[in-house]
Amino acid sequence: MKVDRFDLPPDEHPDRWYNILPDLPEPLPRHKDPPEGPSRLEFIERVCLKECLRQEFSEQRWIPIPDELLELYIHAGRPRPLYRALRLEKKLGLKHVRIYYKREDLSPTGSHKVNTALAQCYYAAEEGREGVVTETGAGQWGTALSYAARLMGLKCVVFWVKSVYDWKVDRRTLMRLYGAEVHASPSDVTEFGRKIRSENPEHPGSLGIAISEGLEYADKHEEFVYCLGSVLNHVLMHQTVIGLETMRQFELTDDEPDLMIGCLGGGSNFGGFILPFAGEVLKGKRECEFLAAQSWAAPNLIKGEYRYDFADVAGYTPLLKMYTLGHKVEMPPIRADGLRYHGAAPIMSYLRHKGLLKAVAYAIDEREVFEAARLFVETEGWLPAPESNYAIRAAIDKALEFERKGEEKVIAINISGHGFLDLFAYREKLGL
Ligand SMILES: *Cc1c(COP(=O)(O)O)cnc(C)c1O
C-alpha cells in the first residue's frame, strides 16, 4: 500500500514559532519614519497590538505559542497534512522528481491567513480590547479575521474595497455569518470615507482608502485594535507553524526537500513555509533552494528596487526596507488578487537580496497558471485558490526541467488556500 499523506497528531503540534531574525547574518534593517510628516512609528504603537510590535524585532529565536492559542490552532485543523503528489507525478511522467504539497487549503476560511488572525485576536483579547478592525482587498484576510474574532469573542469591523465588496457576495456572507460588521469602502463610517463619497458617491474604492478608513476607525475607537495580515515580521513568524510542521512531516517520508516553492504577494504563506528551512540553510545544516511564484501584475521581487517604502498606498505606515514597485504603483487586475501587492515582506526581501531566494513570474492573462490548476484538480482532486495555482505552475515547470536533465529532486510546495469561493475565476479562465 502506498500512503501519500503524512499527518502529525494534534499533540505534536509545534508549541513555538520560529523567529529567523537572530539567525540572519546581520540585523534586519529597522522600520523607520519618513523625513517629513507625523511619526508613523508612534501612530502604529497607538493603534496596533503591543505584543505583535514587541515580536516584530524580537531577538528571541523561539517564541512560545500560548496554550489557549495552541488549542485554537488544533481546533482549526492543525497540524495540516503534507501530501505526496503521486497522481500528478504519474501524469507528468516523472521518474526522477518527487513532488510534495502542504495543505493550508484545509483552513476553515480557505487560506493560511487564519494562522496569524487567531494569534492577533488572541493578543487583542489579552490586551483587553473589545474588537479588531482591518481592511481587505481580495477578501481572504477579512474573512480570516472575522472568523478568529468570533472564536475569541471579539467584535470585528472590516473595510472592504467597494468594487470587490459589490460582487464577492459569498465571501461577504461568510464574514457576516461570523458576525463581522462589513463596510463597502469608501463608507459613511469614517470622516475620510464621507469626504470621498461627498466628492463622488459612486467611488469604487481602493486598498489605500480602505486602509485609511481602518486606521481612522482604530484611532477614534480606543477599544479597537488595527490588524495587518501579511508583510510584517511578526505575521511571517506566526505563519512558521506551516514550515515547522512540514519539517517534522518530511521526517516521516524518506525524503528531504531540495526545492521549496510558494506563491508570493506580501510573503506570509511562503515565509511561513520556508523560514524554518532557510534558518537551517543559513547555519549550514541543510541544503535547499527557494522559489517564489509571482504574477507579472506585481513582480515585486523581480522588478522592484530594494529600498525603504511605505507598506500602504496612503503612506500611513512606517517605511519598510523591501523590494518594492513603489507604493503608488497601479497594478492590473488578476483573479489571484492576493498576489497584487507592491512590496515583498522585509524578511523575504532580505533573503532575496542575499541570493537565497529566487523568483519567477507568470503572465497577467493567468492562462498558464489555471491550466496547471486543471492538471492538479484532475489528478490530486483538491481545488486550490487562484494564488496557489502559481506555486503549482512553478512546481510543474521545475519538475519537468529536472526530469529532462535526469536530476533526482524533491520539490515541496505550499497550497496557500482553497478555491471554493473563487469558482468564477475557474469558469472565466478555463471557459467552463
Ligand atoms: C493573501 C493570500 C496570498 C498572498 O499573500 P502572502 O502574504 O504572500 O501569502 C496567497 N494565497 C492566498 C490563498 C491568500 O489568501
The ligand as a Gaussian input file, in Angstrom:
#p B3LYP/6-31G(d) Opt

LIG

0 1
 C       -3.427000      36.506000       0.877000
 C       -3.155000      35.274000       0.141000
 C       -1.935000      35.059000      -0.558000
 C       -0.879000      36.122000      -0.702000
 O       -0.387000      36.657000       0.491000
 P        1.018000      36.235000       1.073000
 O        1.192000      37.136000       2.245000
 O        2.064000      36.430000       0.015000
 O        0.915000      34.811000       1.481000
 C       -1.730000      33.846000      -1.171000
 N       -2.654000      32.870000      -1.146000
 C       -3.828000      33.028000      -0.501000
 C       -4.815000      31.910000      -0.529000
 C       -4.117000      34.225000       0.160000
 O       -5.284000      34.392000       0.791000

